[in-house]
Amino acid sequence: MKPLYRIVYHFIKTYRVDYTYLNKQDSPVSLWLSLPTNSMTQRNIRILQQTTPKEMNLLPTDNQLAYYELLPGEKVTLSYLIDSYETRLVPFDPSKKNETKEEVPELTEGERRFYLRSTPLVPLTDEIRQEAIRIVGDSEEPIDQARKLYLHLTKHYKYLYPPKERGASAMRRNQRGDCGEFSFLFASYCRSLQIPCRTAFGSWATGRLKTHVWNEFFVEGVGWVPVDTSVQVSMKSQWNKLAFVTGYGARNAKHYYFGNLEGRRIVFSQDANVPLFPPFPEVSQLAVTKQEQLVNIGEEKFAWGFQAQRGTAPYLQPAYIQFTSPVGSGQTTEDYLGSWHIKEVGLLSNLSLKMKYAAFITSMLCWGAYYLLSWTFVKLEWLNLFSTLCYCLFLFLSILRKEAYYVIYILFGLMLLSALRGISLLIK
Protein backbone atom coordinates (compact mmCIF):
# COMPACT_ATOMS: atom_id res chain seq x y z
CA MET A 1 0.00 0.00 0.00
CA LYS A 2 1.42 3.37 -1.04
CA PRO A 3 1.75 6.01 1.69
CA LEU A 4 -0.75 8.86 1.79
CA TYR A 5 1.87 11.36 2.92
CA ARG A 6 5.55 12.04 2.71
CA ILE A 7 7.95 14.34 4.52
CA VAL A 8 10.08 16.91 2.72
CA TYR A 9 13.10 18.59 4.30
CA HIS A 10 14.68 21.96 3.57
CA PHE A 11 18.00 23.18 4.93
CA ILE A 12 17.49 26.23 7.19
CA LYS A 13 20.69 27.17 9.02
CA THR A 14 23.90 25.95 10.58
CA TYR A 15 24.04 26.43 14.33
CA ARG A 16 26.83 26.29 16.87
CA VAL A 17 26.06 24.79 20.27
CA ASP A 18 28.35 25.45 23.25
CA TYR A 19 27.59 23.42 26.39
CA THR A 20 29.27 23.71 29.79
CA TYR A 21 28.76 22.03 33.13
CA LEU A 22 30.73 23.49 36.04
CA ASN A 23 30.73 21.66 39.36
CA LYS A 24 29.95 24.43 41.86
CA GLN A 25 29.40 21.98 44.73
CA ASP A 26 31.84 21.36 47.57
CA SER A 27 31.95 17.66 46.72
CA PRO A 28 32.38 15.48 43.60
CA VAL A 29 29.48 14.97 41.18
CA SER A 30 28.82 12.49 38.39
CA LEU A 31 27.41 13.68 35.05
CA TRP A 32 25.68 11.73 32.27
CA LEU A 33 25.68 13.85 29.09
CA SER A 34 23.70 12.98 25.95
CA LEU A 35 25.63 13.70 22.77
CA PRO A 36 23.72 14.82 19.66
CA THR A 37 22.94 12.28 16.97
CA ASN A 38 22.31 12.73 13.25
CA SER A 39 18.71 12.54 12.11
CA MET A 40 16.59 13.79 9.23
CA THR A 41 16.11 17.16 10.96
CA GLN A 42 19.67 17.75 12.17
CA ARG A 43 22.57 16.55 10.07
CA ASN A 44 26.30 16.76 9.56
CA ILE A 45 27.17 17.12 13.26
CA ARG A 46 30.78 18.30 13.69
CA ILE A 47 32.26 18.08 17.17
CA LEU A 48 34.57 21.07 17.71
CA GLN A 49 35.54 20.44 21.31
CA GLN A 50 34.68 17.84 23.96
CA THR A 51 36.04 17.05 27.38
CA THR A 52 37.22 13.44 27.33
CA PRO A 53 34.65 11.30 29.19
CA LYS A 54 35.47 8.51 31.61
CA GLU A 55 33.06 6.22 29.77
CA MET A 56 30.94 6.21 26.59
CA ASN A 57 27.85 4.10 25.91
CA LEU A 58 25.25 3.88 23.13
CA LEU A 59 21.64 4.50 24.20
CA PRO A 60 18.61 2.76 22.63
CA THR A 61 17.76 6.19 21.16
CA ASP A 62 21.03 6.11 19.13
CA ASN A 63 22.52 8.91 21.24
CA GLN A 64 25.98 8.41 22.70
CA LEU A 65 25.96 8.86 26.48
CA ALA A 66 29.15 10.35 27.92
CA TYR A 67 29.87 9.78 31.62
CA TYR A 68 32.02 12.11 33.76
CA GLU A 69 33.15 12.31 37.37
CA LEU A 70 33.96 15.88 38.39
CA LEU A 71 35.78 17.23 41.42
CA PRO A 72 34.75 20.63 42.83
CA GLY A 73 35.61 23.35 40.33
CA GLU A 74 36.06 20.98 37.38
CA LYS A 75 33.96 21.41 34.25
CA VAL A 76 32.80 19.61 31.13
CA THR A 77 32.64 21.39 27.77
CA LEU A 78 31.08 20.32 24.49
CA SER A 79 30.93 22.40 21.31
CA TYR A 80 29.58 21.34 17.95
CA LEU A 81 28.11 22.55 14.66
CA ILE A 82 24.84 21.19 13.32
CA ASP A 83 22.86 21.68 10.09
CA SER A 84 19.17 22.17 10.86
CA TYR A 85 16.33 21.30 8.47
CA GLU A 86 12.72 22.41 8.24
CA THR A 87 10.22 19.52 8.15
CA ARG A 88 6.95 19.55 6.20
CA LEU A 89 4.34 16.82 5.97
CA VAL A 90 2.72 16.89 2.52
CA PRO A 91 0.30 14.62 0.63
CA PHE A 92 2.04 11.94 -1.39
CA ASP A 93 2.00 12.79 -5.11
CA PRO A 94 3.41 10.04 -7.35
CA SER A 95 3.35 12.38 -10.36
CA LYS A 96 6.18 14.50 -8.93
CA LYS A 97 9.00 12.25 -10.05
CA ASN A 98 11.65 14.94 -10.37
CA GLU A 99 11.62 15.98 -6.72
CA THR A 100 14.58 14.93 -4.59
CA LYS A 101 13.64 11.81 -2.69
CA GLU A 102 14.80 11.54 0.90
CA GLU A 103 15.59 8.17 2.36
CA VAL A 104 12.69 7.09 4.57
CA PRO A 105 13.94 5.80 7.94
CA GLU A 106 12.88 2.41 9.19
CA LEU A 107 12.44 1.08 12.71
CA THR A 108 14.09 -2.08 13.95
CA GLU A 109 11.97 -4.36 16.11
CA GLY A 110 13.98 -3.25 19.15
CA GLU A 111 13.37 0.43 18.39
CA ARG A 112 9.68 -0.22 17.90
CA ARG A 113 9.43 -1.89 21.32
CA PHE A 114 11.37 0.96 22.91
CA TYR A 115 9.05 3.63 21.50
CA LEU A 116 5.94 1.67 22.48
CA ARG A 117 6.97 0.98 26.09
CA SER A 118 5.28 2.23 29.24
CA THR A 119 7.36 4.47 31.52
CA PRO A 120 6.70 6.58 34.62
CA LEU A 121 6.42 9.78 32.56
CA VAL A 122 4.66 8.13 29.59
CA PRO A 123 2.46 5.41 31.17
CA LEU A 124 0.16 3.12 29.24
CA THR A 125 -2.92 2.68 31.41
CA ASP A 126 -6.38 1.38 30.58
CA GLU A 127 -7.79 4.87 31.19
CA ILE A 128 -5.39 6.49 28.73
CA ARG A 129 -5.99 3.80 26.13
CA GLN A 130 -9.78 4.06 26.38
CA GLU A 131 -9.58 7.84 26.16
CA ALA A 132 -7.33 7.66 23.08
CA ILE A 133 -9.74 5.23 21.39
CA ARG A 134 -12.64 7.58 22.12
CA ILE A 135 -10.74 10.58 20.72
CA VAL A 136 -9.76 8.99 17.40
CA GLY A 137 -13.21 7.48 16.83
CA ASP A 138 -13.39 5.44 13.63
CA SER A 139 -10.05 6.71 12.22
CA GLU A 140 -7.66 3.87 11.42
CA GLU A 141 -4.82 5.59 9.52
CA PRO A 142 -2.02 6.51 12.02
CA ILE A 143 -1.56 10.10 10.83
CA ASP A 144 -5.30 10.77 11.00
CA GLN A 145 -5.39 9.25 14.48
CA ALA A 146 -2.44 11.36 15.63
CA ARG A 147 -4.03 14.49 14.16
CA LYS A 148 -7.18 13.90 16.24
CA LEU A 149 -5.05 13.43 19.37
CA TYR A 150 -3.24 16.69 18.58
CA LEU A 151 -6.51 18.57 18.05
CA HIS A 152 -7.91 17.18 21.31
CA LEU A 153 -4.88 18.40 23.29
CA THR A 154 -4.77 21.84 21.68
CA LYS A 155 -8.50 22.33 22.28
CA HIS A 156 -8.97 21.04 25.82
CA TYR A 157 -5.63 21.63 27.59
CA LYS A 158 -3.95 24.85 28.72
CA TYR A 159 -0.32 25.89 28.94
CA LEU A 160 1.11 26.41 32.44
CA TYR A 161 4.72 26.95 33.47
CA PRO A 162 6.06 25.71 35.76
CA PRO A 163 3.79 22.73 36.41
CA LYS A 164 3.49 21.39 39.93
CA GLU A 165 3.70 17.78 38.71
CA ARG A 166 5.30 16.09 35.71
CA GLY A 167 4.04 13.24 33.57
CA ALA A 168 1.13 12.23 31.35
CA SER A 169 -1.06 11.17 34.28
CA ALA A 170 -0.59 14.53 36.00
CA MET A 171 -1.41 16.33 32.76
CA ARG A 172 -4.70 14.41 32.40
CA ARG A 173 -5.58 15.17 36.01
CA ASN A 174 -4.72 18.89 35.95
CA GLN A 175 -5.65 19.66 32.33
CA ARG A 176 -2.68 22.01 32.10
CA GLY A 177 1.09 21.86 31.90
CA ASP A 178 4.16 23.00 30.01
CA CYS A 179 5.77 21.66 26.83
CA GLY A 180 6.95 18.52 28.61
CA GLU A 181 3.51 17.61 29.94
CA PHE A 182 1.85 18.16 26.56
CA SER A 183 4.49 15.91 24.99
CA PHE A 184 4.24 13.15 27.60
CA LEU A 185 0.47 12.88 27.23
CA PHE A 186 0.61 12.93 23.42
CA ALA A 187 3.20 10.12 23.55
CA SER A 188 1.01 8.10 25.93
CA TYR A 189 -2.00 8.48 23.64
CA CYS A 190 -0.01 7.41 20.57
CA ARG A 191 1.66 4.43 22.22
CA SER A 192 -1.65 3.20 23.59
CA LEU A 193 -2.82 3.01 19.94
CA GLN A 194 0.37 1.14 18.93
CA ILE A 195 1.84 4.21 17.19
CA PRO A 196 5.57 4.45 18.05
CA CYS A 197 6.19 7.87 19.55
CA ARG A 198 9.13 9.62 21.18
CA THR A 199 9.67 12.82 23.13
CA ALA A 200 12.37 15.18 21.87
CA PHE A 201 14.26 17.12 24.54
CA GLY A 202 16.14 20.12 23.25
CA SER A 203 16.28 23.86 22.93
CA TRP A 204 15.19 26.71 20.71
CA ALA A 205 18.19 27.64 18.60
CA THR A 206 18.57 31.13 19.97
CA GLY A 207 20.52 32.31 22.98
CA ARG A 208 20.95 30.65 26.38
CA LEU A 209 18.93 27.92 28.05
CA LYS A 210 15.82 28.11 25.83
CA THR A 211 14.59 24.64 26.82
CA HIS A 212 11.82 23.01 24.83
CA VAL A 213 10.16 19.60 24.42
CA TRP A 214 8.04 18.20 21.57
CA ASN A 215 7.10 14.89 19.89
CA GLU A 216 7.74 12.72 16.86
CA PHE A 217 5.59 9.71 15.96
CA PHE A 218 6.58 7.06 13.46
CA VAL A 219 4.61 5.93 10.41
CA GLU A 220 5.80 3.19 8.05
CA GLY A 221 6.75 4.55 4.64
CA VAL A 222 6.72 8.15 5.93
CA GLY A 223 9.17 8.33 8.83
CA TRP A 224 9.19 10.40 12.01
CA VAL A 225 6.38 12.98 11.92
CA PRO A 226 6.88 16.01 14.23
CA VAL A 227 4.17 17.43 16.50
CA ASP A 228 4.40 20.40 18.87
CA THR A 229 1.14 20.77 20.77
CA SER A 230 2.38 23.23 23.42
CA VAL A 231 3.57 25.86 20.91
CA GLN A 232 0.25 25.66 19.08
CA VAL A 233 -1.60 26.21 22.36
CA SER A 234 0.72 29.03 23.48
CA MET A 235 0.26 30.90 20.22
CA LYS A 236 -3.48 31.26 20.78
CA SER A 237 -2.40 34.45 22.55
CA GLN A 238 -1.38 37.16 20.06
CA TRP A 239 1.30 38.42 22.44
CA ASN A 240 2.76 34.94 22.75
CA LYS A 241 2.57 34.55 18.98
CA LEU A 242 4.53 37.78 18.52
CA ALA A 243 7.13 36.58 21.04
CA PHE A 244 7.46 33.12 19.47
CA VAL A 245 7.69 34.42 15.90
CA THR A 246 10.09 37.28 16.56
CA GLY A 247 12.10 35.58 19.31
CA TYR A 248 12.31 31.97 18.14
CA GLY A 249 11.45 32.09 14.46
CA ALA A 250 8.29 30.04 15.02
CA ARG A 251 5.66 29.72 12.29
CA ASN A 252 2.19 31.18 12.77
CA ALA A 253 0.12 29.23 10.21
CA LYS A 254 -2.92 27.51 11.72
CA HIS A 255 -2.07 23.99 12.86
CA TYR A 256 1.41 24.32 11.36
CA TYR A 257 2.84 22.32 14.26
CA PHE A 258 1.18 19.09 13.27
CA GLY A 259 3.58 17.47 10.82
CA ASN A 260 5.83 20.48 10.45
CA LEU A 261 8.78 22.05 12.25
CA GLU A 262 10.51 25.30 11.41
CA GLY A 263 14.08 23.99 11.78
CA ARG A 264 15.05 26.52 14.45
CA ARG A 265 15.57 24.11 17.34
CA ILE A 266 18.17 21.59 18.48
CA VAL A 267 17.49 18.05 19.74
CA PHE A 268 19.69 17.00 22.68
CA SER A 269 18.15 13.58 23.34
CA GLN A 270 15.24 11.41 22.26
CA ASP A 271 12.64 10.19 24.72
CA ALA A 272 11.99 10.22 28.44
CA ASN A 273 13.18 7.65 31.00
CA VAL A 274 16.32 6.58 29.18
CA PRO A 275 18.65 4.11 30.96
CA LEU A 276 21.86 5.40 32.51
CA PHE A 277 25.22 3.76 31.77
CA PRO A 278 27.04 3.19 34.02
CA PRO A 279 24.01 2.69 36.28
CA PHE A 280 23.15 5.31 38.89
CA PRO A 281 24.58 3.96 42.18
CA GLU A 282 21.32 3.38 44.01
CA VAL A 283 23.08 2.08 47.11
CA SER A 284 24.81 5.42 47.62
CA GLN A 285 21.67 7.54 47.53
CA LEU A 286 21.49 10.35 50.03
CA ALA A 287 18.42 10.69 52.16
CA VAL A 288 16.44 13.73 51.06
CA THR A 289 14.39 15.14 53.89
CA LYS A 290 13.58 18.63 52.63
CA GLN A 291 10.11 18.64 51.08
CA GLU A 292 11.06 21.34 48.54
CA GLN A 293 13.65 19.00 47.02
CA LEU A 294 11.00 16.38 46.24
CA VAL A 295 8.91 16.76 43.10
CA ASN A 296 6.17 14.59 41.63
CA ILE A 297 7.65 13.06 38.48
CA GLY A 298 5.71 10.24 36.89
CA GLU A 299 3.44 9.83 39.95
CA GLU A 300 6.48 9.31 42.20
CA LYS A 301 8.10 11.59 44.76
CA PHE A 302 11.48 12.18 43.20
CA ALA A 303 14.71 13.89 44.27
CA TRP A 304 16.50 15.14 41.15
CA GLY A 305 20.20 14.40 41.31
CA PHE A 306 19.91 11.99 44.24
CA GLN A 307 18.26 9.01 42.64
CA ALA A 308 17.37 7.33 39.35
CA GLN A 309 13.82 6.53 38.31
CA ARG A 310 13.73 2.75 37.97
CA GLY A 311 17.27 2.82 36.59
CA THR A 312 16.63 5.73 34.22
CA ALA A 313 17.04 9.48 34.07
CA PRO A 314 13.60 11.11 33.78
CA TYR A 315 15.06 12.99 30.81
CA LEU A 316 18.38 14.24 29.45
CA GLN A 317 18.25 17.92 28.58
CA PRO A 318 21.02 17.30 27.82
CA ALA A 319 22.39 15.89 31.10
CA TYR A 320 21.56 14.18 34.35
CA ILE A 321 23.55 14.76 37.54
CA GLN A 322 24.38 12.79 40.66
CA PHE A 323 25.18 14.82 43.78
CA THR A 324 27.27 13.18 46.49
CA SER A 325 26.39 15.59 49.30
CA PRO A 326 23.33 17.65 50.25
CA VAL A 327 22.74 20.77 48.16
CA GLY A 328 21.34 24.08 49.26
CA SER A 329 18.03 25.59 48.20
CA GLY A 330 19.71 28.21 45.99
CA GLN A 331 20.57 25.82 43.16
CA THR A 332 19.87 27.01 39.60
CA THR A 333 19.07 25.25 36.33
CA GLU A 334 22.79 25.30 35.54
CA ASP A 335 23.52 23.22 38.65
CA TYR A 336 21.12 20.51 37.50
CA LEU A 337 21.38 20.57 33.69
CA GLY A 338 24.39 22.69 32.86
CA SER A 339 24.43 25.73 30.59
CA TRP A 340 24.34 26.10 26.82
CA HIS A 341 24.40 28.83 24.24
CA ILE A 342 23.20 28.40 20.65
CA LYS A 343 23.93 30.83 17.86
CA GLU A 344 23.67 30.99 14.10
CA VAL A 345 26.87 30.39 12.15
CA GLY A 346 27.88 32.99 9.58
CA LEU A 347 28.56 36.71 9.85
CA LEU A 348 25.52 37.85 7.85
CA SER A 349 23.13 35.50 9.63
CA ASN A 350 24.33 36.58 13.08
CA LEU A 351 24.37 40.24 12.11
CA SER A 352 20.82 40.15 10.70
CA LEU A 353 19.53 38.52 13.90
CA LYS A 354 21.16 41.09 16.18
CA MET A 355 20.05 43.97 13.96
CA LYS A 356 16.49 42.64 13.96
CA TYR A 357 16.33 42.52 17.76
CA ALA A 358 17.99 45.95 18.09
CA ALA A 359 15.65 47.53 15.53
CA PHE A 360 12.52 46.14 17.22
CA ILE A 361 13.54 47.19 20.74
CA THR A 362 14.62 50.67 19.60
CA SER A 363 11.41 51.12 17.64
CA MET A 364 9.15 50.15 20.55
CA LEU A 365 11.07 52.30 23.05
CA CYS A 366 10.97 55.36 20.79
CA TRP A 367 7.31 54.86 19.90
CA GLY A 368 6.38 54.43 23.55
CA ALA A 369 8.42 57.48 24.56
CA TYR A 370 6.75 59.57 21.86
CA TYR A 371 3.24 58.78 23.08
CA LEU A 372 4.16 59.22 26.74
CA LEU A 373 5.63 62.64 25.99
CA SER A 374 2.56 63.57 23.96
CA TRP A 375 0.59 63.53 27.22
CA THR A 376 2.78 66.39 28.39
CA PHE A 377 2.07 68.28 25.15
CA VAL A 378 5.67 67.77 23.98
CA LYS A 379 5.45 66.78 20.32
CA LEU A 380 8.71 65.22 19.17
CA GLU A 381 7.69 64.19 15.68
CA TRP A 382 11.27 63.27 14.78
CA LEU A 383 11.09 60.59 17.49
CA ASN A 384 7.92 59.20 15.91
CA LEU A 385 9.56 59.12 12.48
CA PHE A 386 12.72 57.52 13.85
CA SER A 387 10.71 54.76 15.54
CA THR A 388 8.95 54.05 12.23
CA LEU A 389 12.26 53.86 10.36
CA CYS A 390 13.57 51.40 12.94
CA TYR A 391 10.43 49.31 12.57
CA CYS A 392 10.84 49.32 8.78
CA LEU A 393 14.31 47.85 9.28
CA PHE A 394 12.87 45.26 11.66
CA LEU A 395 10.16 44.33 9.14
CA PHE A 396 12.66 44.06 6.29
CA LEU A 397 14.94 41.76 8.30
CA SER A 398 11.97 39.67 9.47
CA ILE A 399 10.87 39.15 5.85
CA LEU A 400 14.45 38.37 4.83
CA ARG A 401 14.73 35.77 7.62
CA LYS A 402 11.21 34.39 6.87
CA GLU A 403 10.02 35.35 10.36
CA ALA A 404 7.27 37.88 9.53
CA TYR A 405 3.54 37.32 10.04
CA TYR A 406 0.33 39.33 10.01
CA VAL A 407 0.59 40.96 13.48
CA ILE A 408 3.96 42.42 12.45
CA TYR A 409 2.32 43.85 9.32
CA ILE A 410 -0.58 45.28 11.35
CA LEU A 411 1.86 47.02 13.69
CA PHE A 412 3.70 48.35 10.65
CA GLY A 413 0.44 49.80 9.31
CA LEU A 414 -0.29 51.54 12.62
CA MET A 415 3.20 52.98 12.83
CA LEU A 416 3.06 54.13 9.22
CA LEU A 417 -0.20 55.98 9.83
CA SER A 418 1.35 57.60 12.90
CA ALA A 419 4.43 58.58 10.88
CA LEU A 420 2.33 60.09 8.06
CA ARG A 421 0.44 62.12 10.64
CA GLY A 422 3.76 63.28 12.05
CA ILE A 423 5.03 64.31 8.62
CA SER A 424 1.87 66.35 8.02
CA LEU A 425 2.39 68.16 11.32
CA LEU A 426 6.02 68.92 10.44
CA ILE A 427 5.00 70.31 7.04
CA LYS A 428 2.47 72.62 8.70
C-alpha positions in Angstrom: 0.0 0.0 0.0 1.4 3.4 -1.0 1.8 6.0 1.7 -0.8 8.9 1.8 1.9 11.4 2.9 5.6 12.0 2.7 8.0 14.3 4.5 10.1 16.9 2.7 13.1 18.6 4.3 14.7 22.0 3.6 18.0 23.2 4.9 17.5 26.2 7.2 20.7 27.2 9.0 23.9 26.0 10.6 24.0 26.4 14.3 26.8 26.3 16.9 26.1 24.8 20.3 28.4 25.4 23.3 27.6 23.4 26.4 29.3 23.7 29.8 28.8 22.0 33.1 30.7 23.5 36.0 30.7 21.7 39.4 30.0 24.4 41.9 29.4 22.0 44.7 31.8 21.4 47.6 31.9 17.7 46.7 32.4 15.5 43.6 29.5 15.0 41.2 28.8 12.5 38.4 27.4 13.7 35.1 25.7 11.7 32.3 25.7 13.8 29.1 23.7 13.0 25.9 25.6 13.7 22.8 23.7 14.8 19.7 22.9 12.3 17.0 22.3 12.7 13.2 18.7 12.5 12.1 16.6 13.8 9.2 16.1 17.2 11.0 19.7 17.8 12.2 22.6 16.6 10.1 26.3 16.8 9.6 27.2 17.1 13.3 30.8 18.3 13.7 32.3 18.1 17.2 34.6 21.1 17.7 35.5 20.4 21.3 34.7 17.8 24.0 36.0 17.0 27.4 37.2 13.4 27.3 34.7 11.3 29.2 35.5 8.5 31.6 33.1 6.2 29.8 30.9 6.2 26.6 27.8 4.1 25.9 25.3 3.9 23.1 21.6 4.5 24.2 18.6 2.8 22.6 17.8 6.2 21.2 21.0 6.1 19.1 22.5 8.9 21.2 26.0 8.4 22.7 26.0 8.9 26.5 29.1 10.3 27.9 29.9 9.8 31.6 32.0 12.1 33.8 33.2 12.3 37.4 34.0 15.9 38.4 35.8 17.2 41.4 34.8 20.6 42.8 35.6 23.4 40.3 36.1 21.0 37.4 34.0 21.4 34.3 32.8 19.6 31.1 32.6 21.4 27.8 31.1 20.3 24.5 30.9 22.4 21.3 29.6 21.3 17.9 28.1 22.5 14.7 24.8 21.2 13.3 22.9 21.7 10.1 19.2 22.2 10.9 16.3 21.3 8.5 12.7 22.4 8.2 10.2 19.5 8.2 6.9 19.6 6.2 4.3 16.8 6.0 2.7 16.9 2.5 0.3 14.6 0.6 2.0 11.9 -1.4 2.0 12.8 -5.1 3.4 10.0 -7.3 3.3 12.4 -10.4 6.2 14.5 -8.9 9.0 12.2 -10.0 11.6 14.9 -10.4 11.6 16.0 -6.7 14.6 14.9 -4.6 13.6 11.8 -2.7 14.8 11.5 0.9 15.6 8.2 2.4 12.7 7.1 4.6 13.9 5.8 7.9 12.9 2.4 9.2 12.4 1.1 12.7 14.1 -2.1 14.0 12.0 -4.4 16.1 14.0 -3.3 19.2 13.4 0.4 18.4 9.7 -0.2 17.9 9.4 -1.9 21.3 11.4 1.0 22.9 9.0 3.6 21.5 5.9 1.7 22.5 7.0 1.0 26.1 5.3 2.2 29.2 7.4 4.5 31.5 6.7 6.6 34.6 6.4 9.8 32.6 4.7 8.1 29.6 2.5 5.4 31.2 0.2 3.1 29.2 -2.9 2.7 31.4 -6.4 1.4 30.6 -7.8 4.9 31.2 -5.4 6.5 28.7 -6.0 3.8 26.1 -9.8 4.1 26.4 -9.6 7.8 26.2 -7.3 7.7 23.1 -9.7 5.2 21.4 -12.6 7.6 22.1 -10.7 10.6 20.7 -9.8 9.0 17.4 -13.2 7.5 16.8 -13.4 5.4 13.6 -10.1 6.7 12.2 -7.7 3.9 11.4 -4.8 5.6 9.5 -2.0 6.5 12.0 -1.6 10.1 10.8 -5.3 10.8 11.0 -5.4 9.2 14.5 -2.4 11.4 15.6 -4.0 14.5 14.2 -7.2 13.9 16.2 -5.1 13.4 19.4 -3.2 16.7 18.6 -6.5 18.6 18.0 -7.9 17.2 21.3 -4.9 18.4 23.3 -4.8 21.8 21.7 -8.5 22.3 22.3 -9.0 21.0 25.8 -5.6 21.6 27.6 -4.0 24.8 28.7 -0.3 25.9 28.9 1.1 26.4 32.4 4.7 27.0 33.5 6.1 25.7 35.8 3.8 22.7 36.4 3.5 21.4 39.9 3.7 17.8 38.7 5.3 16.1 35.7 4.0 13.2 33.6 1.1 12.2 31.3 -1.1 11.2 34.3 -0.6 14.5 36.0 -1.4 16.3 32.8 -4.7 14.4 32.4 -5.6 15.2 36.0 -4.7 18.9 36.0 -5.7 19.7 32.3 -2.7 22.0 32.1 1.1 21.9 31.9 4.2 23.0 30.0 5.8 21.7 26.8 7.0 18.5 28.6 3.5 17.6 29.9 1.9 18.2 26.6 4.5 15.9 25.0 4.2 13.2 27.6 0.5 12.9 27.2 0.6 12.9 23.4 3.2 10.1 23.5 1.0 8.1 25.9 -2.0 8.5 23.6 0.0 7.4 20.6 1.7 4.4 22.2 -1.7 3.2 23.6 -2.8 3.0 19.9 0.4 1.1 18.9 1.8 4.2 17.2 5.6 4.5 18.0 6.2 7.9 19.6 9.1 9.6 21.2 9.7 12.8 23.1 12.4 15.2 21.9 14.3 17.1 24.5 16.1 20.1 23.2 16.3 23.9 22.9 15.2 26.7 20.7 18.2 27.6 18.6 18.6 31.1 20.0 20.5 32.3 23.0 21.0 30.6 26.4 18.9 27.9 28.1 15.8 28.1 25.8 14.6 24.6 26.8 11.8 23.0 24.8 10.2 19.6 24.4 8.0 18.2 21.6 7.1 14.9 19.9 7.7 12.7 16.9 5.6 9.7 16.0 6.6 7.1 13.5 4.6 5.9 10.4 5.8 3.2 8.0 6.8 4.6 4.6 6.7 8.1 5.9 9.2 8.3 8.8 9.2 10.4 12.0 6.4 13.0 11.9 6.9 16.0 14.2 4.2 17.4 16.5 4.4 20.4 18.9 1.1 20.8 20.8 2.4 23.2 23.4 3.6 25.9 20.9 0.2 25.7 19.1 -1.6 26.2 22.4 0.7 29.0 23.5 0.3 30.9 20.2 -3.5 31.3 20.8 -2.4 34.4 22.5 -1.4 37.2 20.1 1.3 38.4 22.4 2.8 34.9 22.7 2.6 34.6 19.0 4.5 37.8 18.5 7.1 36.6 21.0 7.5 33.1 19.5 7.7 34.4 15.9 10.1 37.3 16.6 12.1 35.6 19.3 12.3 32.0 18.1 11.4 32.1 14.5 8.3 30.0 15.0 5.7 29.7 12.3 2.2 31.2 12.8 0.1 29.2 10.2 -2.9 27.5 11.7 -2.1 24.0 12.9 1.4 24.3 11.4 2.8 22.3 14.3 1.2 19.1 13.3 3.6 17.5 10.8 5.8 20.5 10.4 8.8 22.1 12.3 10.5 25.3 11.4 14.1 24.0 11.8 15.1 26.5 14.4 15.6 24.1 17.3 18.2 21.6 18.5 17.5 18.1 19.7 19.7 17.0 22.7 18.1 13.6 23.3 15.2 11.4 22.3 12.6 10.2 24.7 12.0 10.2 28.4 13.2 7.6 31.0 16.3 6.6 29.2 18.6 4.1 31.0 21.9 5.4 32.5 25.2 3.8 31.8 27.0 3.2 34.0 24.0 2.7 36.3 23.2 5.3 38.9 24.6 4.0 42.2 21.3 3.4 44.0 23.1 2.1 47.1 24.8 5.4 47.6 21.7 7.5 47.5 21.5 10.4 50.0 18.4 10.7 52.2 16.4 13.7 51.1 14.4 15.1 53.9 13.6 18.6 52.6 10.1 18.6 51.1 11.1 21.3 48.5 13.6 19.0 47.0 11.0 16.4 46.2 8.9 16.8 43.1 6.2 14.6 41.6 7.7 13.1 38.5 5.7 10.2 36.9 3.4 9.8 39.9 6.5 9.3 42.2 8.1 11.6 44.8 11.5 12.2 43.2 14.7 13.9 44.3 16.5 15.1 41.2 20.2 14.4 41.3 19.9 12.0 44.2 18.3 9.0 42.6 17.4 7.3 39.4 13.8 6.5 38.3 13.7 2.7 38.0 17.3 2.8 36.6 16.6 5.7 34.2 17.0 9.5 34.1 13.6 11.1 33.8 15.1 13.0 30.8 18.4 14.2 29.4 18.2 17.9 28.6 21.0 17.3 27.8 22.4 15.9 31.1 21.6 14.2 34.4 23.5 14.8 37.5 24.4 12.8 40.7 25.2 14.8 43.8 27.3 13.2 46.5 26.4 15.6 49.3 23.3 17.6 50.3 22.7 20.8 48.2 21.3 24.1 49.3 18.0 25.6 48.2 19.7 28.2 46.0 20.6 25.8 43.2 19.9 27.0 39.6 19.1 25.2 36.3 22.8 25.3 35.5 23.5 23.2 38.6 21.1 20.5 37.5 21.4 20.6 33.7 24.4 22.7 32.9 24.4 25.7 30.6 24.3 26.1 26.8 24.4 28.8 24.2 23.2 28.4 20.7 23.9 30.8 17.9 23.7 31.0 14.1 26.9 30.4 12.2 27.9 33.0 9.6 28.6 36.7 9.9 25.5 37.9 7.9 23.1 35.5 9.6 24.3 36.6 13.1 24.4 40.2 12.1 20.8 40.2 10.7 19.5 38.5 13.9 21.2 41.1 16.2 20.0 44.0 14.0 16.5 42.6 14.0 16.3 42.5 17.8 18.0 45.9 18.1 15.7 47.5 15.5 12.5 46.1 17.2 13.5 47.2 20.7 14.6 50.7 19.6 11.4 51.1 17.6 9.2 50.2 20.5 11.1 52.3 23.0 11.0 55.4 20.8 7.3 54.9 19.9 6.4 54.4 23.5 8.4 57.5 24.6 6.8 59.6 21.9 3.2 58.8 23.1 4.2 59.2 26.7 5.6 62.6 26.0 2.6 63.6 24.0 0.6 63.5 27.2 2.8 66.4 28.4 2.1 68.3 25.1 5.7 67.8 24.0 5.4 66.8 20.3 8.7 65.2 19.2 7.7 64.2 15.7 11.3 63.3 14.8 11.1 60.6 17.5 7.9 59.2 15.9 9.6 59.1 12.5 12.7 57.5 13.8 10.7 54.8 15.5 8.9 54.0 12.2 12.3 53.9 10.4 13.6 51.4 12.9 10.4 49.3 12.6 10.8 49.3 8.8 14.3 47.9 9.3 12.9 45.3 11.7 10.2 44.3 9.1 12.7 44.1 6.3 14.9 41.8 8.3 12.0 39.7 9.5 10.9 39.2 5.9 14.5 38.4 4.8 14.7 35.8 7.6 11.2 34.4 6.9 10.0 35.4 10.4 7.3 37.9 9.5 3.5 37.3 10.0 0.3 39.3 10.0 0.6 41.0 13.5 4.0 42.4 12.5 2.3 43.9 9.3 -0.6 45.3 11.3 1.9 47.0 13.7 3.7 48.3 10.7 0.4 49.8 9.3 -0.3 51.5 12.6 3.2 53.0 12.8 3.1 54.1 9.2 -0.2 56.0 9.8 1.3 57.6 12.9 4.4 58.6 10.9 2.3 60.1 8.1 0.4 62.1 10.6 3.8 63.3 12.1 5.0 64.3 8.6 1.9 66.4 8.0 2.4 68.2 11.3 6.0 68.9 10.4 5.0 70.3 7.0 2.5 72.6 8.7 
